[in-house]
């Protein structure tokens, strides 16, 4: 799949969700000798920001995400894949029309979406549309159980939370959302820039 993505035959897209809390885990910190470092802790009740993200691997690498203060269910996942990855807005009803009534519509370049076996990903609302998604150029590829290391977007989440996150504590969901957008924008810019050596030598 990676060879096909490098050749421009299709895009390889790694998809997953991640959550950001008012107080993020602190792996390490610095303090003066003899002084104990203290990291403020905020109340987490109803203040979590959930992010649905997709890392695009191919001739046009990219990072696409959408955040919400609510739960990401199978319906939201399907809408994200259709609108943000396939370029087909309108939800499941439009998918029915595009795949079954007007099968000539398809993504500008076919893609393979790599995802794990989380309940949201395997729910009938989403996985039950697998055949229709394939008709519009979106193939679903499920990873083996317990293999997060095979999903490239896990590195994006790890860097976002432990390396690039601006500060460990945020006092509101708006502040969390802004911090998430800032760190993912930086990662997106790096991912997009990674294509330059390939295009310059082509």
C-alpha positions as CSV (number, residue, x, y, z in Angstrom):
1,X,0.0,0.0,0.0
2,X,2.8,2.4,0.8
3,X,4.4,1.8,-2.6
4,X,1.1,2.6,-4.3
5,X,0.8,5.7,-2.3
6,X,4.4,6.8,-3.2
7,X,3.6,6.2,-6.8
8,X,0.5,8.4,-6.6
9,X,-1.8,5.5,-7.4
10,X,-3.8,5.9,-4.2
11,X,-3.7,7.7,-0.9
12,X,-3.0,5.8,2.4
13,X,-4.8,7.3,5.3
14,X,-4.3,6.4,9.0
15,X,-7.4,7.3,11.0
16,X,-8.1,7.3,14.8
17,X,-9.5,9.3,17.7
18,X,-7.8,10.8,20.7
19,X,-8.9,12.8,23.8
20,X,-7.4,15.8,25.4
21,X,-8.1,16.6,29.0
22,X,-7.8,19.9,31.0
23,X,-4.7,18.5,32.7
24,X,-2.5,16.5,30.4
25,X,0.0,13.8,31.7
26,X,3.4,15.1,32.6
27,X,6.2,12.8,31.7
28,X,9.0,14.8,33.2
29,X,9.7,18.4,34.3
30,X,12.5,20.5,35.8
31,X,12.8,22.2,39.2
32,X,15.4,23.8,41.4
33,X,17.4,21.6,43.7
34,X,15.4,21.1,46.9
35,X,12.2,22.4,45.4
36,X,9.3,20.1,44.5
37,X,7.7,20.7,41.1
38,X,3.9,21.2,41.2
39,X,1.7,20.9,38.2
40,X,-1.8,22.3,38.6
41,X,-4.7,19.9,38.1
42,X,-8.0,21.0,36.6
43,X,-11.4,19.3,37.1
44,X,-12.0,17.0,34.1
45,X,-15.8,16.6,34.4
46,X,-17.5,17.4,31.0
47,X,-14.4,19.3,29.9
48,X,-12.7,16.8,27.6
49,X,-12.0,17.6,23.9
50,X,-12.2,14.6,21.5
51,X,-10.4,14.7,18.2
52,X,-11.0,12.6,15.1
53,X,-7.9,12.7,12.9
54,X,-6.5,11.3,9.7
55,X,-2.9,11.3,8.6
56,X,-2.6,11.2,4.8
57,X,0.4,9.4,3.3
58,X,1.0,9.8,-0.4
59,X,2.2,12.3,-3.0
60,X,0.2,15.0,-1.1
61,X,0.7,14.2,2.6
62,X,-1.6,15.9,5.0
63,X,-3.1,15.9,8.4
64,X,-6.9,16.4,8.7
65,X,-8.8,16.7,12.0
66,X,-12.1,17.6,13.6
67,X,-12.6,18.2,17.3
68,X,-15.7,18.1,19.5
69,X,-16.6,18.5,23.1
70,X,-19.0,15.5,22.8
71,X,-18.7,11.9,22.0
72,X,-17.4,10.6,18.6
73,X,-19.8,7.9,17.5
74,X,-20.1,5.9,14.3
75,X,-22.3,8.4,12.6
76,X,-19.8,11.2,13.3
77,X,-17.0,9.0,12.0
78,X,-19.0,8.3,8.7
79,X,-19.7,12.0,8.2
80,X,-16.0,12.8,8.7
81,X,-14.8,10.1,6.2
82,X,-17.3,11.3,3.7
83,X,-16.8,15.0,3.9
84,X,-13.2,15.4,4.9
85,X,-11.6,12.4,3.3
86,X,-13.8,11.5,0.3
87,X,-15.0,15.1,-0.5
88,X,-18.6,14.0,-0.4
89,X,-20.8,16.1,1.9
90,X,-24.3,15.4,2.9
91,X,-23.9,12.2,5.0
92,X,-25.3,8.7,4.6
93,X,-28.2,9.7,2.3
94,X,-25.8,11.3,-0.2
95,X,-23.6,8.2,0.0
96,X,-26.5,6.0,-1.0
97,X,-27.2,8.2,-4.0
98,X,-23.5,8.5,-5.0
99,X,-22.7,4.8,-4.6
100,X,-25.9,3.1,-5.8
101,X,-27.8,5.6,-8.0
102,X,-24.9,7.5,-9.5
103,X,-21.8,5.2,-9.2
104,X,-19.8,7.4,-11.6
105,X,-18.9,9.7,-8.6
106,X,-15.7,8.8,-6.8
107,X,-12.9,10.3,-4.9
108,X,-10.3,12.2,-7.1
109,X,-7.8,9.4,-6.2
110,X,-8.7,6.2,-4.5
111,X,-7.6,5.8,-0.9
112,X,-7.2,3.1,1.7
113,X,-8.3,4.1,5.2
114,X,-6.4,2.2,7.9
115,X,-8.1,1.9,11.3
116,X,-8.2,-0.3,14.4
117,X,-11.1,-2.4,15.7
118,X,-12.6,0.1,18.1
119,X,-16.4,-0.3,18.6
120,X,-17.0,3.0,16.7
121,X,-15.1,1.7,13.7
122,X,-16.8,-1.7,13.6
123,X,-20.4,-0.5,14.2
124,X,-22.9,-1.3,11.5
125,X,-23.6,2.4,11.0
126,X,-20.0,2.8,9.7
127,X,-18.6,-0.7,8.7
128,X,-22.0,-1.6,7.2
129,X,-21.3,1.1,4.6
130,X,-18.0,-0.6,3.5
131,X,-19.3,-1.7,0.1
132,X,-20.7,1.8,-0.7
133,X,-17.5,3.5,0.4
134,X,-15.5,1.2,-1.9
135,X,-17.7,2.3,-4.8
136,X,-16.7,5.9,-4.3
137,X,-13.0,5.1,-3.9
138,X,-12.7,4.7,-0.1
139,X,-11.4,1.3,1.0
140,X,-11.4,0.3,4.7
141,X,-8.5,-1.7,6.0
142,X,-8.7,-3.0,9.6
143,X,-5.6,-3.6,11.5
144,X,-5.0,-6.8,13.6
145,X,-6.2,-6.5,17.2
146,X,-3.8,-4.9,19.7
147,X,-1.5,-3.4,17.1
148,X,-1.5,0.4,17.6
149,X,2.1,0.5,16.5
150,X,0.9,-0.1,12.9
151,X,-1.2,3.0,12.8
152,X,1.0,6.0,11.9
153,X,-1.4,8.5,13.5
154,X,-0.5,7.2,16.9
155,X,2.8,9.0,16.6
156,X,0.9,12.2,15.8
157,X,-1.1,11.9,19.0
158,X,2.0,11.1,21.1
159,X,3.9,14.1,19.8
160,X,0.9,16.3,20.2
161,X,0.4,15.3,23.9
162,X,3.9,14.9,25.2
163,X,6.2,17.0,23.0
164,X,4.3,19.9,21.3
165,X,1.4,20.6,23.7
166,X,1.9,24.3,24.7
167,X,1.2,23.8,28.4
168,X,0.1,21.0,30.6
169,X,-3.0,22.6,32.1
170,X,-5.9,24.4,30.5
171,X,-8.8,26.1,32.4
172,X,-11.6,25.7,29.8
173,X,-12.7,23.6,26.9
174,X,-12.2,26.6,24.6
175,X,-8.5,26.8,25.7
176,X,-8.1,23.1,25.2
177,X,-9.5,23.3,21.7
178,X,-7.3,26.2,20.8
179,X,-4.2,24.4,22.1
180,X,-5.1,21.3,20.2
181,X,-5.6,23.3,17.0
182,X,-2.2,25.0,17.5
183,X,-0.3,21.8,18.0
184,X,-2.0,19.9,15.2
185,X,-1.5,22.8,12.8
186,X,2.2,22.7,13.5
187,X,2.2,18.9,12.9
188,X,0.2,19.4,9.7
189,X,2.7,21.9,8.4
190,X,5.6,19.5,9.0
191,X,3.7,16.6,7.3
192,X,2.9,18.8,4.3
193,X,6.5,20.0,4.1
194,X,7.8,16.4,4.0
195,X,6.7,16.1,0.3
196,X,9.1,18.8,-0.9
197,X,12.2,16.7,-1.2
198,X,10.2,14.2,-3.3
199,X,8.8,16.8,-5.6
200,X,12.1,18.7,-6.0
201,X,13.9,15.5,-7.1
202,X,11.1,14.4,-9.4
